[in-house]
Amino acid sequence: MSCSTLDEAKNTGLVKKNRKATEVQKFNISYFVKVVNRNRIVFGVVSGGVFFLLTGICYWFYGDKFLYEALLYHLTRTDPRHNFSIYFYHIYLHHEHQFTLLERLLSFVPQFLVQSALTAFYAKDIPFCFFVQTVAFVAFNKVILSSTCL
């Protein structure tokens, strides 16, 4: 095989690799353009704006107590009895001791990882993705009371 034929073979391989990379890049960009459009951006901005506006108004009326009761309480809540969660036994055995902030936050890591994986895997089927995420959110929650199961 001559050098020119060898160079042509290498170049053809490079062209094929570059073409595949370009096709993958076009697919990712086209998928991104389909998913992120003007209506969804407006919906996200309006939803976030309403959430922050209402949170700000309630904070103005009630102060730090509102933030703790409405948002921050869920980071620190532990219920040693009547709890059906996967963390029940650990919470039951260690309830007398105060949990550190690190322990409280680490309990959210599995929930966050499962939610992220489900979002990535089922993103194209939105209704089913919502359903699976709801089930996983409840299943990996730190506190599951009997009223949750109803």
N, CA, C and O atoms as a GROMACS GRO file, in nm:
protein
  600
    1MET      N    1   0.085  -0.116   0.000
    1MET     CA    2   0.000   0.000   0.000
    1MET      C    3   0.090   0.123   0.000
    1MET      O    4   0.184   0.131   0.079
    2SER      N    5   0.063   0.215  -0.086
    2SER     CA    6   0.146   0.334  -0.094
    2SER      C    7   0.109   0.432   0.016
    2SER      O    8   0.005   0.418   0.081
    3CYS      N    9   0.196   0.531   0.035
    3CYS     CA   10   0.173   0.632   0.139
    3CYS      C   11   0.047   0.712   0.111
    3CYS      O   12  -0.027   0.746   0.203
    4SER      N   13   0.022   0.743  -0.015
    4SER     CA   14  -0.096   0.824  -0.046
    4SER      C   15  -0.224   0.745  -0.015
    4SER      O   16  -0.321   0.802   0.034
    5THR      N   17  -0.224   0.613  -0.044
    5THR     CA   18  -0.341   0.531  -0.014
    5THR      C   19  -0.362   0.522   0.137
    5THR      O   20  -0.474   0.526   0.186
    6LEU      N   21  -0.250   0.508   0.210
    6LEU     CA   22  -0.257   0.502   0.355
    6LEU      C   23  -0.311   0.632   0.413
    6LEU      O   24  -0.393   0.630   0.505
    7ASP      N   25  -0.265   0.744   0.358
    7ASP     CA   26  -0.314   0.875   0.404
    7ASP      C   27  -0.462   0.891   0.372
    7ASP      O   28  -0.539   0.943   0.453
    8GLU      N   29  -0.502   0.845   0.253
    8GLU     CA   30  -0.643   0.854   0.216
    8GLU      C   31  -0.729   0.770   0.310
    8GLU      O   32  -0.837   0.812   0.349
    9ALA      N   33  -0.682   0.652   0.345
    9ALA     CA   34  -0.757   0.564   0.436
    9ALA      C   35  -0.771   0.629   0.572
    9ALA      O   36  -0.878   0.624   0.634
   10LYS      N   37  -0.663   0.690   0.621
   10LYS     CA   38  -0.669   0.758   0.750
   10LYS      C   39  -0.765   0.876   0.744
   10LYS      O   40  -0.846   0.897   0.835
   11ASN      N   41  -0.755   0.953   0.636
   11ASN     CA   42  -0.843   1.069   0.621
   11ASN      C   43  -0.990   1.028   0.612
   11ASN      O   44  -1.077   1.093   0.669
   12THR      N   45  -1.018   0.918   0.540
   12THR     CA   46  -1.155   0.870   0.529
   12THR      C   47  -1.207   0.831   0.666
   12THR      O   48  -1.321   0.861   0.700
   13GLY      N   49  -1.125   0.765   0.746
   13GLY     CA   50  -1.164   0.729   0.882
   13GLY      C   51  -1.191   0.853   0.967
   13GLY      O   52  -1.286   0.858   1.045
   14LEU      N   53  -1.104   0.953   0.949
   14LEU     CA   54  -1.124   1.077   1.024
   14LEU      C   55  -1.251   1.147   0.981
   14LEU      O   56  -1.322   1.204   1.064
   15VAL      N   57  -1.279   1.143   0.853
   15VAL     CA   58  -1.400   1.207   0.803
   15VAL      C   59  -1.522   1.137   0.862
   15VAL      O   60  -1.618   1.203   0.903
   16LYS      N   61  -1.520   1.004   0.866
   16LYS     CA   62  -1.632   0.930   0.923
   16LYS      C   63  -1.649   0.962   1.071
   16LYS      O   64  -1.761   0.983   1.117
   17LYS      N   65  -1.539   0.968   1.145
   17LYS     CA   66  -1.546   1.000   1.288
   17LYS      C   67  -1.599   1.142   1.307
   17LYS      O   68  -1.683   1.166   1.394
   18ASN      N   69  -1.549   1.235   1.228
   18ASN     CA   70  -1.595   1.373   1.238
   18ASN      C   71  -1.744   1.386   1.201
   18ASN      O   72  -1.818   1.461   1.263
   19ARG      N   73  -1.785   1.310   1.099
   19ARG     CA   74  -1.925   1.313   1.057
   19ARG      C   75  -2.013   1.261   1.170
   19ARG      O   76  -2.118   1.319   1.199
   20LYS      N   77  -1.973   1.151   1.236
   20LYS     CA   78  -2.050   1.097   1.347
   20LYS      C   79  -2.056   1.197   1.462
   20LYS      O   80  -2.161   1.216   1.522
   21ALA      N   81  -1.945   1.258   1.492
   21ALA     CA   82  -1.942   1.357   1.601
   21ALA      C   83  -2.033   1.475   1.569
   21ALA      O   84  -2.103   1.526   1.657
   22THR      N   85  -2.033   1.517   1.443
   22THR     CA   86  -2.119   1.628   1.402
   22THR      C   87  -2.265   1.587   1.411
   22THR      O   88  -2.349   1.666   1.454
   23GLU      N   89  -2.298   1.463   1.369
   23GLU     CA   90  -2.436   1.416   1.378
   23GLU      C   91  -2.483   1.410   1.524
   23GLU      O   92  -2.596   1.450   1.554
   24VAL      N   93  -2.398   1.361   1.614
   24VAL     CA   94  -2.432   1.355   1.756
   24VAL      C   95  -2.450   1.495   1.810
   24VAL      O   96  -2.543   1.522   1.886
   25GLN      N   97  -2.361   1.585   1.770
   25GLN     CA   98  -2.370   1.724   1.817
   25GLN      C   99  -2.501   1.787   1.765
   25GLN      O  100  -2.569   1.857   1.839
   26LYS      N  101  -2.535   1.763   1.639
   26LYS     CA  102  -2.659   1.817   1.584
   26LYS      C  103  -2.780   1.760   1.658
   26LYS      O  104  -2.876   1.832   1.686
   27PHE      N  105  -2.776   1.629   1.691
   27PHE     CA  106  -2.886   1.567   1.765
   27PHE      C  107  -2.900   1.632   1.902
   27PHE      O  108  -3.012   1.664   1.943
   28ASN      N  109  -2.791   1.651   1.973
   28ASN     CA  110  -2.796   1.712   2.105
   28ASN      C  111  -2.849   1.855   2.098
   28ASN      O  112  -2.930   1.895   2.181
   29ILE      N  113  -2.804   1.930   2.001
   29ILE     CA  114  -2.849   2.068   1.987
   29ILE      C  115  -2.996   2.071   1.948
   29ILE      O  116  -3.073   2.150   2.003
   30SER      N  117  -3.037   1.986   1.854
   30SER     CA  118  -3.177   1.986   1.812
   30SER      C  119  -3.267   1.940   1.927
   30SER      O  120  -3.377   1.993   1.944
   31TYR      N  121  -3.223   1.843   2.005
   31TYR     CA  122  -3.301   1.798   2.120
   31TYR      C  123  -3.312   1.910   2.222
   31TYR      O  124  -3.418   1.932   2.280
   32PHE      N  125  -3.202   1.980   2.246
   32PHE     CA  126  -3.202   2.093   2.340
   32PHE      C  127  -3.297   2.203   2.293
   32PHE      O  128  -3.369   2.261   2.374
   33VAL      N  129  -3.295   2.232   2.163
   33VAL     CA  130  -3.382   2.336   2.108
   33VAL      C  131  -3.529   2.294   2.121
   33VAL      O  132  -3.615   2.379   2.147
   34LYS      N  133  -3.559   2.164   2.103
   34LYS     CA  134  -3.697   2.118   2.118
   34LYS      C  135  -3.742   2.126   2.264
   34LYS      O  136  -3.856   2.164   2.291
   35VAL      N  137  -3.655   2.092   2.356
   35VAL     CA  138  -3.691   2.090   2.498
   35VAL      C  139  -3.698   2.230   2.555
   35VAL      O  140  -3.792   2.264   2.627
   36VAL      N  141  -3.599   2.312   2.524
   36VAL     CA  142  -3.595   2.448   2.577
   36VAL      C  143  -3.645   2.544   2.470
   36VAL      O  144  -3.574   2.574   2.374
   37ASN      N  145  -3.766   2.591   2.489
   37ASN     CA  146  -3.820   2.688   2.395
   37ASN      C  147  -3.872   2.808   2.473
   37ASN      O  148  -3.865   2.811   2.596
   38ARG      N  149  -3.923   2.904   2.404
   38ARG     CA  150  -3.966   3.030   2.466
   38ARG      C  151  -4.076   3.008   2.570
   38ARG      O  152  -4.071   3.066   2.678
   39ASN      N  153  -4.174   2.925   2.538
   39ASN     CA  154  -4.284   2.901   2.631
   39ASN      C  155  -4.235   2.840   2.762
   39ASN      O  156  -4.281   2.878   2.870
   40ARG      N  157  -4.144   2.746   2.753
   40ARG     CA  158  -4.093   2.682   2.875
   40ARG      C  159  -4.007   2.777   2.956
   40ARG      O  160  -4.010   2.773   3.079
   41ILE      N  161  -3.932   2.861   2.891
   41ILE     CA  162  -3.852   2.960   2.964
   41ILE      C  163  -3.943   3.059   3.036
   41ILE      O  164  -3.921   3.092   3.152
   42VAL      N  165  -4.047   3.106   2.965
   42VAL     CA  166  -4.142   3.198   3.028
   42VAL      C  167  -4.211   3.129   3.146
   42VAL      O  168  -4.226   3.189   3.252
   43PHE      N  169  -4.253   3.004   3.128
   43PHE     CA  170  -4.317   2.929   3.237
   43PHE      C  171  -4.224   2.918   3.358
   43PHE      O  172  -4.267   2.938   3.471
   44GLY      N  173  -4.098   2.885   3.334
   44GLY     CA  174  -4.002   2.873   3.443
   44GLY      C  175  -3.978   3.004   3.516
   44GLY      O  176  -3.973   3.008   3.638
   45VAL      N  177  -3.963   3.112   3.441
   45VAL     CA  178  -3.940   3.243   3.502
   45VAL      C  179  -4.062   3.289   3.581
   45VAL      O  180  -4.048   3.340   3.692
   46VAL      N  181  -4.180   3.271   3.524
   46VAL     CA  182  -4.303   3.312   3.595
   46VAL      C  183  -4.322   3.226   3.721
   46VAL      O  184  -4.353   3.279   3.827
   47SER      N  185  -4.304   3.095   3.708
   47SER     CA  186  -4.321   3.007   3.825
   47SER      C  187  -4.222   3.042   3.934
   47SER      O  188  -4.260   3.055   4.051
   48GLY      N  189  -4.096   3.057   3.898
   48GLY     CA  190  -3.995   3.094   3.997
   48GLY      C  191  -4.023   3.230   4.058
   48GLY      O  192  -4.005   3.250   4.178
   49GLY      N  193  -4.066   3.324   3.974
   49GLY     CA  194  -4.097   3.459   4.024
   49GLY      C  195  -4.211   3.457   4.124
   49GLY      O  196  -4.204   3.524   4.227
   50VAL      N  197  -4.318   3.381   4.093
   50VAL     CA  198  -4.432   3.371   4.186
   50VAL      C  199  -4.388   3.306   4.316
   50VAL      O  200  -4.425   3.351   4.424
   51PHE      N  201  -4.309   3.199   4.307
   51PHE     CA  202  -4.260   3.131   4.428
   51PHE      C  203  -4.180   3.227   4.515
   51PHE      O  204  -4.204   3.238   4.635
   52PHE      N  205  -4.084   3.296   4.455
   52PHE     CA  206  -4.000   3.387   4.534
   52PHE      C  207  -4.080   3.508   4.584
   52PHE      O  208  -4.054   3.556   4.694
   53LEU      N  209  -4.174   3.556   4.506
   53LEU     CA  210  -4.257   3.667   4.550
   53LEU      C  211  -4.341   3.628   4.672
   53LEU      O  212  -4.344   3.701   4.772
   54LEU      N  213  -4.408   3.514   4.664
   54LEU     CA  214  -4.490   3.470   4.776
   54LEU      C  215  -4.404   3.437   4.899
   54LEU      O  216  -4.443   3.467   5.012
   55THR      N  217  -4.289   3.377   4.877
   55THR     CA  218  -4.198   3.349   4.989
   55THR      C  219  -4.152   3.479   5.052
   55THR      O  220  -4.147   3.490   5.174
   56GLY      N  221  -4.119   3.579   4.970
   56GLY     CA  222  -4.076   3.709   5.023
   56GLY      C  223  -4.185   3.779   5.101
   56GLY      O  224  -4.158   3.838   5.206
   57ILE      N  225  -4.309   3.774   5.051
   57ILE     CA  226  -4.420   3.837   5.122
   57ILE      C  227  -4.443   3.769   5.257
   57ILE      O  228  -4.458   3.837   5.359
   58CYS      N  229  -4.445   3.637   5.258
   58CYS     CA  230  -4.465   3.566   5.384
   58CYS      C  231  -4.349   3.588   5.479
   58CYS      O  232  -4.369   3.599   5.600
   59TYR      N  233  -4.227   3.596   5.426
   59TYR     CA  234  -4.111   3.624   5.512
   59TYR      C  235  -4.124   3.765   5.572
   59TYR      O  236  -4.089   3.786   5.688
   60TRP      N  237  -4.173   3.859   5.494
   60TRP     CA  238  -4.190   3.995   5.543
   60TRP      C  239  -4.290   3.999   5.658
   60TRP      O  240  -4.270   4.071   5.756
   61PHE      N  241  -4.399   3.920   5.646
   61PHE     CA  242  -4.499   3.917   5.752
   61PHE      C  243  -4.453   3.839   5.876
   61PHE      O  244  -4.475   3.884   5.988
   62TYR      N  245  -4.389   3.722   5.855
   62TYR     CA  246  -4.364   3.630   5.966
   62TYR      C  247  -4.217   3.614   6.003
   62TYR      O  248  -4.187   3.558   6.108
   63GLY      N  249  -4.126   3.660   5.920
   63GLY     CA  250  -3.984   3.657   5.953
   63GLY      C  251  -3.923   3.518   5.943
   63GLY      O  252  -3.965   3.434   5.864
   64ASP      N  253  -3.821   3.495   6.026
   64ASP     CA  254  -3.745   3.369   6.022
   64ASP      C  255  -3.830   3.248   6.056
   64ASP      O  256  -3.803   3.138   6.006
   65LYS      N  257  -3.932   3.265   6.139
   65LYS     CA  258  -4.018   3.153   6.175
   65LYS      C  259  -4.083   3.093   6.050
   65LYS      O  260  -4.096   2.972   6.039
   66PHE      N  261  -4.124   3.178   5.955
   66PHE     CA  262  -4.184   3.127   5.831
   66PHE      C  263  -4.084   3.042   5.754
   66PHE      O  264  -4.118   2.933   5.709
   67LEU      N  265  -3.960   3.092   5.738
   67LEU     CA  266  -3.860   3.016   5.662
   67LEU      C  267  -3.836   2.879   5.725
   67LEU      O  268  -3.824   2.779   5.655
   68TYR      N  269  -3.828   2.878   5.859
   68TYR     CA  270  -3.802   2.750   5.926
   68TYR      C  271  -3.921   2.656   5.909
   68TYR      O  272  -3.903   2.540   5.870
   69GLU      N  273  -4.041   2.703   5.937
   69GLU     CA  274  -4.159   2.616   5.932
   69GLU      C  275  -4.193   2.571   5.790
   69GLU      O  276  -4.235   2.457   5.771
   70ALA      N  277  -4.176   2.656   5.692
   70ALA     CA  278  -4.217   2.624   5.556
   70ALA      C  279  -4.110   2.552   5.476
   70ALA      O  280  -4.142   2.465   5.395
   71LEU      N  281  -3.983   2.586   5.496
   71LEU     CA  282  -3.878   2.532   5.410
   71LEU      C  283  -3.770   2.454   5.484
   71LEU      O  284  -3.739   2.341   5.446
   72LEU      N  285  -3.715   2.510   5.588
   72LEU     CA  286  -3.598   2.452   5.653
   72LEU      C  287  -3.630   2.336   5.746
   72LEU      O  288  -3.543   2.253   5.773
   73TYR      N  289  -3.752   2.328   5.795
   73TYR     CA  290  -3.791   2.222   5.887
   73TYR      C  291  -3.770   2.084   5.824
   73TYR      O  292  -3.735   1.990   5.895
   74HIS      N  293  -3.790   2.073   5.696
   74HIS     CA  294  -3.780   1.944   5.629
   74HIS      C  295  -3.637   1.893   5.623
   74HIS      O  296  -3.615   1.773   5.605
   75LEU      N  297  -3.540   1.980   5.639
   75LEU     CA  298  -3.401   1.936   5.643
   75LEU      C  299  -3.365   1.874   5.778
   75LEU      O  300  -3.274   1.792   5.786
   76THR      N  301  -3.436   1.913   5.881
   76THR     CA  302  -3.400   1.869   6.016
   76THR      C  303  -3.499   1.772   6.077
   76THR      O  304  -3.472   1.718   6.184
   77ARG      N  305  -3.611   1.747   6.012
   77ARG     CA  306  -3.715   1.664   6.071
   77ARG      C  307  -3.671   1.520   6.083
   77ARG      O  308  -3.619   1.461   5.988
   78THR      N  309  -3.692   1.464   6.201
   78THR     CA  310  -3.675   1.321   6.223
   78THR      C  311  -3.792   1.275   6.306
   78THR      O  312  -3.828   1.340   6.404
   79ASP      N  313  -3.852   1.165   6.270
   79ASP     CA  314  -3.965   1.111   6.342
   79ASP      C  315  -3.931   0.967   6.380
   79ASP      O  316  -3.933   0.879   6.294
   80PRO      N  317  -3.900   0.943   6.509
   80PRO     CA  318  -3.854   0.809   6.546
   80PRO      C  319  -3.966   0.705   6.553
   80PRO      O  320  -3.938   0.586   6.559
   81ARG      N  321  -4.090   0.748   6.552
   81ARG     CA  322  -4.202   0.654   6.562
   81ARG      C  323  -4.294   0.672   6.440
   81ARG      O  324  -4.294   0.777   6.376
   82HIS      N  325  -4.370   0.568   6.409
   82HIS     CA  326  -4.470   0.574   6.302
   82HIS      C  327  -4.406   0.613   6.168
   82HIS      O  328  -4.467   0.684   6.088
   83ASN      N  329  -4.288   0.569   6.146
   83ASN     CA  330  -4.214   0.607   6.026
   83ASN      C  331  -4.188   0.482   5.944
   83ASN      O  332  -4.137   0.383   5.996
   84PHE      N  333  -4.223   0.484   5.816
   84PHE     CA  334  -4.205   0.369   5.729
   84PHE      C  335  -4.092   0.388   5.628
   84PHE      O  336  -4.085   0.314   5.530
   85SER      N  337  -4.006   0.482   5.650
   85SER     CA  338  -3.902   0.511   5.550
   85SER      C  339  -3.787   0.413   5.561
   85SER      O  340  -3.776   0.337   5.657
   86ILE      N  341  -3.700   0.418   5.460
   86ILE     CA  342  -3.583   0.330   5.460
   86ILE      C  343  -3.481   0.373   5.566
   86ILE      O  344  -3.391   0.296   5.599
   87TYR      N  345  -3.494   0.495   5.617
   87TYR     CA  346  -3.404   0.545   5.720
   87TYR      C  347  -3.458   0.522   5.861
   87TYR      O  348  -3.397   0.565   5.959
   88PHE      N  349  -3.574   0.456   5.873
   88PHE     CA  350  -3.642   0.444   6.001
   88PHE      C  351  -3.551   0.386   6.110
   88PHE      O  352  -3.540   0.443   6.218
   89TYR      N  353  -3.487   0.275   6.083
   89TYR     CA  354  -3.411   0.207   6.187
   89TYR      C  355  -3.293   0.292   6.234
   89TYR      O  356  -3.265   0.298   6.354
   90HIS      N  357  -3.226   0.354   6.142
   90HIS     CA  358  -3.114   0.442   6.180
   90HIS      C  359  -3.164   0.559   6.266
   90HIS      O  360  -3.102   0.592   6.367
   91ILE      N  361  -3.273   0.621   6.226
   91ILE     CA  362  -3.329   0.731   6.304
   91ILE      C  363  -3.374   0.682   6.440
   91ILE      O  364  -3.354   0.750   6.541
   92TYR      N  365  -3.436   0.565   6.445
   92TYR     CA  366  -3.486   0.509   6.570
   92TYR      C  367  -3.372   0.482   6.668
   92TYR      O  368  -3.383   0.512   6.787
   93LEU      N  369  -3.263   0.426   6.619
   93LEU     CA  370  -3.150   0.392   6.706
   93LEU      C  371  -3.073   0.514   6.753
   93LEU      O  372  -3.015   0.511   6.861
   94HIS      N  373  -3.070   0.620   6.674
   94HIS     CA  374  -2.987   0.737   6.706
   94HIS      C  375  -3.068   0.862   6.740
   94HIS      O  376  -3.015   0.973   6.737
   95HIS      N  377  -3.196   0.845   6.772
   95HIS     CA  378  -3.280   0.962   6.795
   95HIS      C  379  -3.240   1.041   6.920
   95HIS      O  380  -3.258   1.162   6.924
   96GLU      N  381  -3.188   0.973   7.022
   96GLU     CA  382  -3.149   1.044   7.144
   96GLU      C  383  -3.034   1.140   7.119
   96GLU      O  384  -3.024   1.245   7.184
   97HIS      N  385  -2.948   1.104   7.026
   97HIS     CA  386  -2.833   1.189   6.994
   97HIS      C  387  -2.875   1.287   6.884
   97HIS      O  388  -2.951   1.251   6.794
   98GLN      N  389  -2.826   1.406   6.891
   98GLN     CA  390  -2.856   1.504   6.787
   98GLN      C  391  -2.779   1.466   6.660
   98GLN      O  392  -2.660   1.436   6.666
   99PHE      N  393  -2.847   1.469   6.548
   99PHE     CA  394  -2.782   1.443   6.421
   99PHE      C  395  -2.705   1.568   6.379
   99PHE      O  396  -2.752   1.680   6.397
  100THR      N  397  -2.588   1.548   6.324
  100THR     CA  398  -2.510   1.662   6.275
  100THR      C  399  -2.572   1.712   6.144
  100THR      O  400  -2.650   1.642   6.079
  101LEU      N  401  -2.537   1.832   6.108
  101LEU     CA  402  -2.586   1.888   5.982
  101LEU      C  403  -2.542   1.801   5.864
  101LEU      O  404  -2.618   1.783   5.769
  102LEU      N  405  -2.421   1.749   5.870
  102LEU     CA  406  -2.372   1.662   5.764
  102LEU      C  407  -2.457   1.536   5.751
  102LEU      O  408  -2.489   1.495   5.639
  103GLU      N  409  -2.493   1.475   5.863
  103GLU     CA  410  -2.578   1.356   5.859
  103GLU      C  411  -2.715   1.388   5.801
  103GLU      O  412  -2.771   1.309   5.724
  104ARG      N  413  -2.768   1.501   5.838
  104ARG     CA  414  -2.900   1.540   5.785
  104ARG      C  415  -2.894   1.562   5.635
  104ARG      O  416  -2.984   1.519   5.562
  105LEU      N  417  -2.790   1.627   5.588
  105LEU     CA  418  -2.779   1.655   5.445
  105LEU      C  419  -2.743   1.530   5.365
  105LEU      O  420  -2.788   1.515   5.252
  106LEU      N  421  -2.663   1.440   5.423
  106LEU     CA  422  -2.625   1.318   5.352
  106LEU      C  423  -2.745   1.228   5.326
  106LEU      O  424  -2.743   1.148   5.232
  107SER      N  425  -2.847   1.238   5.408
  107SER     CA  426  -2.965   1.154   5.384
  107SER      C  427  -3.038   1.195   5.257
  107SER      O  428  -3.120   1.118   5.206
  108PHE      N  429  -3.012   1.314   5.205
  108PHE     CA  430  -3.075   1.359   5.081
  108PHE      C  431  -2.997   1.316   4.957
  108PHE      O  432  -3.048   1.326   4.846
  109VAL      N  433  -2.875   1.269   4.975
  109VAL     CA  434  -2.792   1.232   4.860
  109VAL      C  435  -2.855   1.118   4.778
  109VAL      O  436  -2.866   1.131   4.656
  110PRO      N  437  -2.898   1.006   4.841
  110PRO     CA  438  -2.960   0.901   4.759
  110PRO      C  439  -3.085   0.951   4.687
  110PRO      O  440  -3.108   0.915   4.571
  111GLN      N  441  -3.165   1.031   4.753
  111GLN     CA  442  -3.286   1.085   4.691
  111GLN      C  443  -3.250   1.173   4.572
  111GLN      O  444  -3.312   1.163   4.466
  112PHE      N  445  -3.150   1.257   4.588
  112PHE     CA  446  -3.106   1.344   4.479
  112PHE      C  447  -3.052   1.262   4.361
  112PHE      O  448  -3.082   1.293   4.246
  113LEU      N  449  -2.972   1.160   4.390
  113LEU     CA  450  -2.916   1.078   4.283
  113LEU      C  451  -3.024   1.002   4.207
  113LEU      O  452  -3.021   0.994   4.084
  114VAL      N  453  -3.120   0.946   4.280
  114VAL     CA  454  -3.229   0.872   4.215
  114VAL      C  455  -3.312   0.966   4.130
  114VAL      O  456  -3.347   0.933   4.017
  115GLN      N  457  -3.346   1.084   4.183
  115GLN     CA  458  -3.424   1.181   4.107
  115GLN      C  459  -3.351   1.224   3.981
  115GLN      O  460  -3.412   1.235   3.874
  116SER      N  461  -3.221   1.249   3.993
  116SER     CA  462  -3.142   1.291   3.876
  116SER      C  463  -3.136   1.182   3.771
  116SER      O  464  -3.151   1.209   3.652
  117ALA      N  465  -3.115   1.057   3.814
  117ALA     CA  466  -3.108   0.946   3.719
  117ALA      C  467  -3.242   0.925   3.649
  117ALA      O  468  -3.247   0.903   3.528
  118LEU      N  469  -3.351   0.932   3.725
  118LEU     CA  470  -3.483   0.914   3.665
  118LEU      C  471  -3.515   1.026   3.566
  118LEU      O  472  -3.575   1.001   3.461
  119THR      N  473  -3.476   1.147   3.599
  119THR     CA  474  -3.499   1.259   3.508
  119THR      C  475  -3.424   1.237   3.377
  119THR      O  476  -3.480   1.256   3.269
  120ALA      N  477  -3.298   1.197   3.386
  120ALA     CA  478  -3.218   1.176   3.266
  120ALA      C  479  -3.272   1.060   3.183
  120ALA      O  480  -3.272   1.067   3.060
  121PHE      N  481  -3.316   0.955   3.248
  121PHE     CA  482  -3.358   0.835   3.177
  121PHE      C  483  -3.496   0.847   3.114
  121PHE      O  484  -3.517   0.798   3.004
  122TYR      N  485  -3.590   0.912   3.183
  122TYR     CA  486  -3.728   0.919   3.136
  122TYR      C  487  -3.770   1.059   3.089
  122TYR      O  488  -3.889   1.088   3.086
  123ALA      N  489  -3.676   1.143   3.054
  123ALA     CA  490  -3.707   1.282   3.019
  123ALA      C  491  -3.797   1.293   2.896
  123ALA      O  492  -3.870   1.392   2.883
  124LYS      N  493  -3.794   1.198   2.807
  124LYS     CA  494  -3.874   1.209   2.685
  124LYS      C  495  -4.020   1.173   2.707
  124LYS      O  496  -4.106   1.212   2.627
  125ASP      N  497  -4.051   1.098   2.812
  125ASP     CA  498  -4.189   1.062   2.844
  125ASP      C  499  -4.228   1.135   2.972
  125ASP      O  500  -4.221   1.079   3.081
  126ILE      N  501  -4.269   1.260   2.958
  126ILE     CA  502  -4.291   1.350   3.073
  126ILE      C  503  -4.394   1.296   3.173
  126ILE      O  504  -4.364   1.295   3.292
  127PRO      N  505  -4.513   1.252   3.132
  127PRO     CA  506  -4.609   1.204   3.233
  127PRO      C  507  -4.555   1.086   3.313
  127PRO      O  508  -4.570   1.081   3.435
  128PHE      N  509  -4.492   0.991   3.246
  128PHE     CA  510  -4.436   0.877   3.317
  128PHE      C  511  -4.320   0.919   3.406
  128PHE      O  512  -4.302   0.866   3.515
  129CYS      N  513  -4.242   1.015   3.359
  129CYS     CA  514  -4.130   1.068   3.438
  129CYS      C  515  -4.182   1.131   3.567
  129CYS      O  516  -4.124   1.109   3.674
  130PHE      N  517  -4.289   1.209   3.559
  130PHE     CA  518  -4.348   1.268   3.679
  130PHE      C  519  -4.395   1.160   3.775
  130PHE      O  520  -4.373   1.169   3.896
  131PHE      N  521  -4.460   1.057   3.721
  131PHE     CA  522  -4.509   0.948   3.805
  131PHE      C  523  -4.394   0.877   3.876
  131PHE      O  524  -4.399   0.857   3.998
  132VAL      N  525  -4.292   0.838   3.801
  132VAL     CA  526  -4.179   0.765   3.860
  132VAL      C  527  -4.105   0.852   3.962
  132VAL      O  528  -4.061   0.802   4.065
  133GLN      N  529  -4.090   0.981   3.932
  133GLN     CA  530  -4.024   1.070   4.027
  133GLN      C  531  -4.103   1.085   4.156
  133GLN      O  532  -4.045   1.091   4.264
  134THR      N  533  -4.234   1.092   4.146
  134THR     CA  534  -4.317   1.102   4.266
  134THR      C  535  -4.303   0.979   4.353
  134THR      O  536  -4.287   0.989   4.474
  135VAL      N  537  -4.310   0.862   4.290
  135VAL     CA  538  -4.295   0.737   4.365
  135VAL      C  539  -4.156   0.731   4.430
  135VAL      O  540  -4.144   0.694   4.546
  136ALA      N  541  -4.053   0.766   4.356
  136ALA     CA  542  -3.917   0.762   4.411
  136ALA      C  543  -3.898   0.865   4.520
  136ALA      O  544  -3.829   0.838   4.619
  137PHE      N  545  -3.956   0.983   4.504
  137PHE     CA  546  -3.945   1.086   4.606
  137PHE      C  547  -4.006   1.039   4.738
  137PHE      O  548  -3.947   1.059   4.844
  138VAL      N  549  -4.122   0.978   4.730
  138VAL     CA  550  -4.186   0.927   4.852
  138VAL      C  551  -4.107   0.810   4.909
  138VAL      O  552  -4.089   0.801   5.030
  139ALA      N  553  -4.060   0.721   4.824
  139ALA     CA  554  -3.987   0.603   4.871
  139ALA      C  555  -3.856   0.638   4.940
  139ALA      O  556  -3.817   0.572   5.035
  140PHE      N  557  -3.787   0.742   4.893
  140PHE     CA  558  -3.658   0.778   4.950
  140PHE      C  559  -3.666   0.895   5.048
  140PHE      O  560  -3.563   0.950   5.087
  141ASN      N  561  -3.786   0.932   5.089
  141ASN     CA  562  -3.802   1.040   5.185
  141ASN      C  563  -3.758   0.993   5.324
  141ASN      O  564  -3.769   0.875   5.356
  142LYS      N  565  -3.709   1.088   5.406
  142LYS     CA  566  -3.665   1.052   5.542
  142LYS      C  567  -3.780   1.015   5.632
  142LYS      O  568  -3.765   0.930   5.720
  143VAL      N  569  -3.894   1.076   5.614
  143VAL     CA  570  -4.010   1.051   5.699
  143VAL      C  571  -4.128   1.014   5.610
  143VAL      O  572  -4.174   1.094   5.529
  144ILE      N  573  -4.177   0.891   5.628
  144ILE     CA  574  -4.297   0.847   5.557
  144ILE      C  575  -4.396   0.804   5.665
  144ILE      O  576  -4.376   0.703   5.732
  145LEU      N  577  -4.500   0.880   5.680
  145LEU     CA  578  -4.602   0.850   5.779
  145LEU      C  579  -4.714   0.771   5.714
  145LEU      O  580  -4.723   0.763   5.591
  146SER      N  581  -4.799   0.713   5.795
  146SER     CA  582  -4.908   0.633   5.740
  146SER      C  583  -5.001   0.718   5.654
  146SER      O  584  -5.062   0.667   5.560
  147SER      N  585  -5.012   0.847   5.683
  147SER     CA  586  -5.097   0.934   5.601
  147SER      C  587  -5.039   0.952   5.461
  147SER      O  588  -5.113   0.980   5.367
  148THR      N  589  -4.907   0.936   5.445
  148THR     CA  590  -4.844   0.946   5.314
  148THR      C  591  -4.888   0.830   5.226
  148THR      O  592  -4.902   0.846   5.105
  149CYS      N  593  -4.908   0.714   5.287
  149CYS     CA  594  -4.942   0.594   5.211
  149CYS      C  595  -5.087   0.595   5.164
  149CYS      O  596  -5.123   0.520   5.073
  150LEU      N  597  -5.169   0.677   5.224
  150LEU     CA  598  -5.310   0.681   5.183
  150LEU      C  599  -5.316   0.748   5.050
  150LEU      O  600  -5.424   0.763   4.994
   0.00000   0.00000   0.00000
